[in-house]
Amino acid sequence: MALEIRAPTLDEWPAVCAVDARSFGVSCTPDDIEDRLKLHDIGRFRVAFDDGRIVGIAASYAMDVTLPGGAIVLMGGVTWVSTSVTHRRQGLMRRVVGAVHDDIDARGEPVAALYAAEGGIYDHLDYGMATKVRWTTVDPRVVKLREDVCVRPNPVRFLEGEEIVPTISALWDRFRGVRAGETGRDLAVQQFLYEDRVKPQGPQSGAYYLGHDDGYASYRAEERWNDGHPNTSVSLIELIALTPDAHAALWQTLLEMDLVGEIRARCIPLDDPLPYLLQNPRALRTRELNDGIWVNVRDIPATFGARTYRTTDCIVVEVGGTRWAIEGGPDGGTCRAVDSRPDLVTTHGPFSALLYGGVLPSALVAGRRMTARNADVLARADLFFTTSLAPHSQETF
């Protein structure tokens, strides 16, 4: 029987969940199956069947993303990508993800993006690495904020009960437009995340929420004692701050918690100012630095014409044989197909990596993923495409 790739039915949803869980080495309870359906549009799934058995899965979320300058465009957040180990090296993942891309295109979403479970599998599907994610630790027993930046009394308070979701939703909506790469969340998504996060996770507590007029933080705690000495581990889930004062106040609160031996996080941007607020900047340790969001631009004119640029210029980029004149500045941009001589030549994945403004064209040239007409053009392109704030996403999907 030939392979069949199609959207699953509701009756097939439990089997889709079971195969996905097997692929990622986790278990999936009946409650998990029911909960997952609340957040997913089954029509955005594409599943490969071989003689009635599921052998490949991919899907996408209906999302939107902030581009440099604050413009928001629709995005297909690609997820649930897996291929049965019995069907490897047959081009199946390319076909299933391709079917999801076709669905994203049909819905008029000009960007596809994903987090990669493994770092080497999406380049050949025309994705480019657009952000970085780092895992950090800080030990509040040995470092605090500098006293000259602390505020007393601290305006941060704990959020509780029914105030949590509407409060953090309003703050998130204000925050997500500040930094390229952040995504939107409607109230249903915020409610789902809240209900999921307030449940204990293994030895970790349910999430606690700290609120400020211009930001919030959420975290879990895991009680630990070393021979009677407190060593609780705190996992920071999110921290968003719309002002420097909110950022400092939230970190002041976190670093003054009793009994805590370390605060672990994966949500701190590369350019976060926290080290400059600490008594000892080295106390914020980066444990690991990985690829973050991978981007595949589905509609080049719509996306590169929607973002702003750091300098006023026009750069012609040849992407897979088609030349695009990208003209713009701090107030906006345009992108159109042209026949002009290219300034830069590349393929689709590295070009997509430029969309959020966190990748230097010169790094792509040095990495043999792009060529430049001359050094002057390359220097202009570095200034033109990059942003003052590093792109970042605290969302996982």
N, C-alpha and C positions, 0 to 999 in steps of 0.2 A: 504494500500500500504506500502511495506517495506521501511525502510530508505535507501536512496542511497547516498553514499559518493563518490565524483568524483571532477575532476577539472571543473570549470565553463567555459562556452563559453563566447566569447566577447559580445554576445547579452545579457547575464545574468549579465554582469559587473555592470550596474546601480543598479540592485537589490542587488547585493553583497554589494555595497557601502551603499545603503540605510539601509540594515539590520545591517551592522557594525555601522553606525552612530546612529541608534536607540539603539543598545546595549550599546554604550558609552555615550549616552545622548547628542549628538551633532547634528547639521544639516549638510546636504551635498548638495551643490548646483550643477547644471550642470557643472560649471567650475571646482569645486572640483573633480567631477567624471572624467573629462577629464584629469586634472592635475595628479591625482593619478595613472592613467594608464601609464603615462610617466615613473614612477619609479618602476613599478611592472611587473613581469613576471607572467601572469595569469596562466601559466602552473604550477607554484609553489603553487597555491591555492588548498585547498581541502575544499569542501562545502558539508554539509549534507542537503539533500532534504527530506521532508516529504510530500508526496502527492503534489509535485511540489513547495512547499514553502520552503524557506531557513530557517533552524533552527539551523545551526551551521557553523562556519567559522574558519579556521586557514590557515596560509600561512607562507612563509619564503622568505627572501631576499638572494640572492647570495652574500656572503660577504667573507672576510678573516680577521684573527685576529692575533695579535702579541702574541707570547708566551715568557716566560722568556728566555733571551738570544738573543732575536731578531728574532727567526724563525717565519715564517708566514705560517699558514695553512688555508685551506678553511673552511668556517663556514656557516651554515644555520642560518640566523638571524630570529628566529621564531617571528611572529607578527600576528595582526588581529585576535587574539583568542577570540571567543565569542560564547556563547550558548544562544539560545532564552530562556527567562524566562519560557516559556510554556513547555520546554523540559529538565528541570533540574532533577538531581538525577537519570539519566538513563544511565550514563556512556558514554554520547555522546561526551563530550569534550575529553575523553581519546581516543575514536575511531578516531575523526577527527585529533587531534594532532598526534596520532599514524600514520595516513596516511601521514601527513606531514613529520614525521620522516622517514618513508619508502622512501619517495621521496628524502630526504636529503641523506640517505644511498645510494640510487641508483645513485646519482650524485657524490658519492665519497667524500663527505664533512665530515670530521672526528669529527666535533664539531657542536652541536646545542646550541644556546644561546638565551636568551630573557630578556626583562625587564618585571617584573610582575606588572599588574595593582593592584593585591592584593597579599599580602605576603604569604598566606597560601595555595595556590592552586597548586603549581608546584612540591612540594616535592614528592608527590605520582606519578609523572610522571618522576621520576629519575633525577630531576634537583637539583643542589646544589648551594647555594649562594656563589659566588666567589668574588664579590666586594661590596663595600659600596658606597653610594652617600649621600652627605650632602648638605643642603641648608644653605648658609651663608649670613650675612650682614656685611657691614662695613660703618661707617659714616665718609665721608671725611671732614666734617666740624670740627671734633674733633681730627682727627689723619691724619698724613702724613707719608711718608717714612722718616726714619732717614736721616738727611742732609748729613751724611758721605757716604751714598750709592746712593745719587742722582747724576745724570749726567747733567751738563749744558754746552752747549745747549743739550737738550734731542734729541737723534737721531730718536725718534718715529715720524711718520707723518701719516696723514690720507690717506688711499687708496681710489681711486675714479674710477668710471666708468669701462672701459674695462680692467683695470689692476688688478681688484680685484680677479676675479676667477683664472687666471693663477698664480698670486702671492701666494694666500693662498693655492692653490693646491700643488705647489712646496714645500711650508713650511710644509704642512700636511704630504706629502710623506716622508719628512725627519724626522718629529716628531714622527709619529705613531710607528716607530720601536724602540723607546726608552723605552716605558713602556708597560708591559704586559697588555692585555685587550683592547688596542686600535685597531681600525679596519681601513681598507683601504677604500678610496673613489676614484672612477675614476672621470674623468673630467665631465661626464654627471651627476653624483650625486652632485658634487660640484656646477655645474651650476643650478641644480634644487634647491638645498638648498639656493643658493644666490638669485634666483628669488623669492623664498618663503619668505626669511628673509627680503628682502628690501621692502616688502609690510607692511604698518602699520598693527598692530595687536590690535584691540580695541583702547584703549586710548594711546597705545604705538606707538612710531615712527617706521619707517623701520630701519633696521640695519645699523649702522655705523661701519667702519672697520679702526682699527689702525694697522700700519705696522712697523716692525723692520726688519733688515736684517736677524735676527734669530728668528722671531716669529711674531705673530699677535694676536689681540683681536677683537671680534665683540660684539656689545651691542645695545640694544634698550633703549630709554629714554621715560619717561612719565612725562610731565610737571605738576608740582604741586606747589601751593602757599598756605601758611598758613597765612591768614590775611596779605598778602603783603610780607611775608618772603619766600624766595625760599626754596623749598623742593622737587625738581625733583628726581624721582626714576629712577635709571639705572639698567637694567637687563643685566648682563653679559652672553652672549650666549656661547662664547668659549674664552679661552685664552691658547695659546700654546707658549712655549718658549724652544728653544734648548740650550740656555746658561743662566747662572745666570744673566748676564748683560741684556739680552733681557727680562727676567722675571722682574727684578727690573725696567727697563725703561718703560715697559708697565704699571706696577702698579703705577709708579710715575705719568704717564700721566693720568691714570684713577682717581687717588686720588687728582689731581690738577684741575679737571674740575670744572668750575663755576656753581653755582646754584643747586648743587646736594646735596640732603639730605641723600641718602643711595645708596649703590651699592649692589644689590642682585645677588647671583650666586648659581648654582648647579654643577658647573664644576671644583671646586677646590678640588684636591686630599687631602686625609687625611694627607699626609705627606708634603704638600706644605710649602715652607719656608717663606711664606708671614708674619706670626706673628713675625719672627725674624728680618724682615726689618722695622717693624713699630715702631714708637715712643712708642706706647703702645700696646703690643701683644694682650691684652684682647679685643682690638677694633674689631678684626675679630671674630664675634660671630657665632657659629653654632646654627642655629635655629632648625634644624631637621636632624637626621641621619637615613637613611633607607637602606634596601637591595638595591643593584644595579643590576649587571648582574648575572643571573642564568645560569649555564652551565650544559649541558648534554653531556658527552663525548660519541660519537658514535663509535669511533675506538680507543681503549685504547693504543695498541702498537704504532700507528701512532702519537698520540698526546704526550703521556708521553715519547716517544722516540725522539721527536723533540725538547723538551725544555731542558734548562740547569738547573743545580742544584747548590745550594750555597756551598755545601761541597761535597767531593768525598766519595761516600758510595754506598751501595746496600741495599735497603729496599724491603722486600717481603710483598705485600699487597694482602689480600684475599678480593675479591669483588664479592659478591653474589655467593660464592662457587668456583670461579676460582681464582687461585693464580698467581700474576704477580710479577716478579723480576724487579724492577726499579733500574737500575745501572747508575750512572753518576757523573758529577761534573761540574765545571764552563765552561768546554769546550764542553759539550754535554752529551747525555744520550742514553740508550737503554731500551727497555721494552719487556719482553718476558714471555710467560706462563711457569710455573714451577710447580713441585710437592713439593717444599721445605716447611718447616715449616713457617707459616706466622708470620711476625713481627707485622702487623696491620690487623685487620679484620673489614670490614665495608660493607655498601651497596652502590649502584651505585651513588646516589645523593651526599652524603658526599664525596665520592672519587672524583667525578667530580669537587667539590669545590676546590680541591687541585691543579687543573691544572694551574691556573694563579699565584699561589705562594703567595696569600694573606691570607690564612687560616692556622692557626696552628693546626696540628694534635692533640696537647694536648687540644685545645679548643673543638674539636670534641669528644675527649675521655671524657672530663668533661661534655659535653652536652649529653652523652650517645648515641652518633651516631657512635662511633668507640671504639674498644678495642685494647690495646697494650699488647704485650707479657711481657714487663717489663718496668720499669721507664727509664732504660738506652736506650732502643730502642726508646722510645717516645722522649727523649731529642735529640737523633740523628735525628729523623724524623722531628722535629721542625726546626732544622738547615738546613736539606737537602732540604725540599720542599719549604721553604719560600724565598722571594726575598728581596733585599735591598730597592727597590722602591715598594711602594704599587701599586698593579694593579689598573687600573682605565680606565674608558671609558667615553669620552665626547660625544660619539655618542648616539643617542636615536633611537630606532626602534621598 
